[in-house]
Amino acid sequence: MATIQAKTSHGQKYWYIVESRRVNGKPRPVVLAYLGKVENLLQRLCPDSSGGFCLKSYSHGLVSTLYEKACQLNIAKIIDAYSCSPREYTAKKPVRNGLTVGETIVLAAIGRACRPCSKMSWAEWAGSTSLEYILKRDLSGLDSQHFWDHMDCIPTDSIEKIETEILQQAWKHYKPITETLLFDTTNFFTYIDTNNTRCTIAKRGKNKQKRIDLRQVGLALVVTKKDQLPLFHHTYEGNRNDYTTFRDVIEKIKNRLVDLGLPISKHTMVYDKGMNSKKNFQMIDSLKVHYVTSIKLSGQNALIQDFKAKGREIELNGQHVKAYQDTRKILGKKRTAVVYFSENFKEGVLNGITESIQKKMQALEMLAVKIRTAKRAVSKEKREQQINRLIGKKLLSVIKWKIDSLGILSYWIDEDKMELLTENLGIKILVTDRKSWSSAEIIQAYTGQSAVEEEFRNMKNPMHLAFRPQFHWTDQKIKTHFFICVLAHLLSRLIYKEVNSKIDYQHVLGKLMEDLTGIRLGTYAKREEKGKKPKIMPFYALEEPKSIDQEILIKAFSITA
């Protein structure tokens, strides 16, 4: 291995590239190249106006792999087939900066996967990557207006058709396992002004990131359990609840399966209890879509008692779990029900309850001090309302309180009520129409729900694949933005699936993207005259990989300069 060494001559340091070799059986340093003094070396690497060579490198691995997948699926051509400019003074199939609508959307999706940023910052980010080298074109002119104009050319009623055709291509090339499908919803807050009446999709609701002060947009998503590939997405108003959204999209999801040539009888939809209502069960029954879902414990006392009396140990993922399976009339129809106990689930819920009680007790302690030091009296009714509101409905039966004649507030935990509250913690009830499945198969199908939740976490990860920042405020732009983000997830999941089919890659998607981002492309640049832009010489090479993972990925994806 070559190293850089210095030799001192007449008080001056001179640098050489030296390699250790054996000469007559003994290791000796052999000079491979003379670099000169530090000043000479700096001039060669970072030339001034007098001319010389400089080195540049660009992030290459991730952008090249994502672009290759986009080309393989013909995404740009599919989008171009549906694109249409809404402006009379432009062409129906506009080309801006040498790029079509489809090509622009692909680049936006690649940017969203690699480094989520505003459209204004996109060109600056692209300049740090090898995209210009890959596309053989200048991308510095791709400002925010470029993206906005091309995003305007995507009709919202065509997004589902575009997504279907892209997925048809993906299924043709990758043939993923799709028997179990996971459905869930989430929302993303925005900074759209409250008085903006031109935006109807962003509305206030129960935000999952606790930003109830902001308008939000909802996203319903279906992913495959095995590979977490997004099979379907739907953008909706931020104030709609889960079971209403589920009712709106379940037939569309079935149609998506039909369009992809996936037999309904072999697929099972998995979703949580927030989607359930009597009408929703009637609809899913009429559509003959197979399902596994959970229901609330309330109203199922007989089933829970039977579980406690008749439940038996089953093996689940190498562990023994107590479970009970039976057929019961649930929400208007006889269905297969499985009751099981999860120690991890119990521990998580109990920790949440304990933490919540501690916060309430601290708040009551602060309130007790305020009551004792208050300079004016407050009516008994108002004080009672204040304390009950502070404790909250869920814990009113557990946390007891009273104010004595001296105005001293005392509070305590009712142990009997606490025991009653935690009696059934860890118990879950699952409902399905898969009568032939064992309890273990039903539970395993439902526990895969964590995969779609992981996908939502990725969507809110600021480093890669994030839906935010979002600087769009019209319904059409927001829906197109969400489509671009889901497209970025599809491409990323496809490369993750591919690498796992070739090698045993043990890391998560985020680590894969970091490793690919670190694979860089190096170039030489020569400055010919003062004031002129450096001319890139026709020599490109991959930098030496910084880790074994990068070296493996270069081989797996055949990444070249």
C-alpha positions, 0 to 999 in steps of 0.5 A, a space after each residue: 500500500 502506498 503512503 505519503 512520506 516527507 524527507 528533509 533536505 537543507 531545512 526544507 520538507 519534500 513529499 513523496 508517494 512511497 511504497 514498501 517493497 522487498 529488495 533482496 528479501 528486506 523491506 525497502 521504501 521505493 519512491 513512486 512519485 515526487 510531489 515537491 514542497 507543500 506549496 507545490 502540492 497545494 497548487 497541483 490539487 487546488 490551482 490558482 489563476 496560473 493554471 494546473 489540475 484540481 480534483 473534484 468528487 461527487 456523490 454517485 452511488 445512490 443517484 445512479 442506482 435510483 436513476 437506473 431503476 427509474 429508467 428500467 421502469 420507464 417512469 418518465 415515459 409513463 408520466 409523459 403519456 398523461 402529462 398535459 399543460 393547463 396553460 394555453 400559451 405552452 405546448 401540451 407536452 412542454 419541455 423546459 431546460 431540455 427536460 420533459 415533465 416525466 424526466 423532471 418528476 423522476 429527478 424530483 423523486 430522486 432528490 426527495 429520496 436522497 436529500 429532501 429540500 425545497 425545489 429552490 435548493 434542488 439544483 445546488 444539491 444536484 451539483 454535489 452529485 453525479 446527476 449532470 454526468 449521468 444525464 449529460 446535461 446542465 441542471 443548474 437552470 432547474 429552479 423552483 419555477 421549472 418544477 412548479 410548471 412541470 408539476 402543474 402538468 400532472 392531472 390529479 385524476 391521472 395520478 392513480 393511473 400513472 401509479 398503476 402503470 408504474 407498479 405494473 412495470 415493477 411487478 413485471 421486473 421484480 415479482 414481489 410477494 404480495 399475499 399480505 397487504 398492510 393498510 394504515 393512515 398518517 398525516 403531515 402538518 403544513 404551514 399553509 395560512 389559516 385564511 387561505 381558502 384556495 386550499 381545501 385539502 389541508 385542514 385542522 385535525 388530530 395531528 400525529 406529531 402533536 401540531 394541532 395548531 397547524 393545518 394538515 394533510 392525510 395520507 392512506 398507504 398500502 404496503 406489502 408485508 414482505 418488501 414494504 413496497 407501496 402498492 397504493 396511496 391516497 391523499 385526503 383532507 386532514 380533518 377526516 377520520 380513519 374509518 371514513 377514509 378506509 371506507 373511501 379507499 377500500 374499493 380502490 385498493 381492490 381495483 388496484 389488485 385487479 389492475 396488477 393481476 393479483 387474485 383477490 382470493 389469495 390476498 389479505 388486508 391487515 389494518 388496525 381497529 381505528 378503521 372499523 365500523 359496522 358499515 366498513 365491515 359490511 363494505 369489506 364483506 360485500 367486496 369479498 376482500 379478505 382481512 385481519 384486523 383488531 377490535 376494541 376490548 369493550 363489549 367483548 367480556 364473554 370472549 375475554 373470559 373464555 380466553 382466560 379459562 380456555 386459552 392455551 400456549 402456542 408457539 409464535 416466532 420461537 416464543 410461547 404465547 397464550 391464545 384462544 380462537 373461536 367463532 363469534 358474532 361481531 358487528 353483525 356477522 359471525 367471524 373468526 376471533 383470536 384473543 392473545 396476550 402479548 407481554 411486550 404490548 402490556 409493558 408498553 401500554 403500562 409504561 405509557 399509563 405510568 408516565 401519564 400518571 406521573 405527569 398528572 401528579 406533578 401538575 396537581 402538585 403545582 396546582 396545589 401550591 397555586 391554590 394555597 397561595 391564591 389571593 382571590 377565591 375561586 368557586 367550587 364548581 370552577 375549581 372542580 372543572 379545572 382539576 378534572 380537566 387537568 387529570 383527563 377523562 381516562 384517569 379520573 377513575 384512578 386519580 382521586 382528589 379533594 380540597 379540605 376546609 382550609 383550601 388544601 388540595 390532596 390527591 392519591 391513586 385508587 389502587 383498586 381502580 388502577 388494578 381494574 384499569 390494568 387487568 386486561 392490559 396486553 390482551 388483543 382481539 383479532 378478527 378475520 374471515 380466514 377461517 382455515 388459518 391457525 391462531 399463529 398465522 392470524 397473529 403473525 399476519 397482524 403483527 406485520 402492521 409494524 412494517 407500514 408504521 416503519 414506512 411512516 417513520 421513514 416518511 418523517 425522517 429528515 435525512 432521506 425520503 421525508 415528505 417535508 419540507 413541503 412548500 406547496 399550497 394548492 390541492 393539485 400541487 400537494 397531491 403531486 408532491 405526495 405522489 413524488 414522495 411515494 415514488 421515491 419510496 417505491 424506487 428506494 424499496 426496489 433497490 433494497 429488495 434487489 440488494 437483499 436478493 443478491 447479498 445478505 444485507 443486514 442493515 435497514 433501508 436508511 443505512 443502505 441509502 447512507 452507504 450508497 450516498 458515500 460511494 463517490 465519483 472522482 474527476 480531474 479538472 484543468 483550468 486553461 485561462 484566468 477567469 474561465 470555468 475549469 474544463 472537465 477532462 474525460 477521465 472519471 473514476 470511483 473513489 476507493 470505498 470507505 467501508 466493506 459495505 460500500 465495496 459490496 454494494 458497488 459489486 451488487 449494483 455494478 456501479 461504475 464511473 
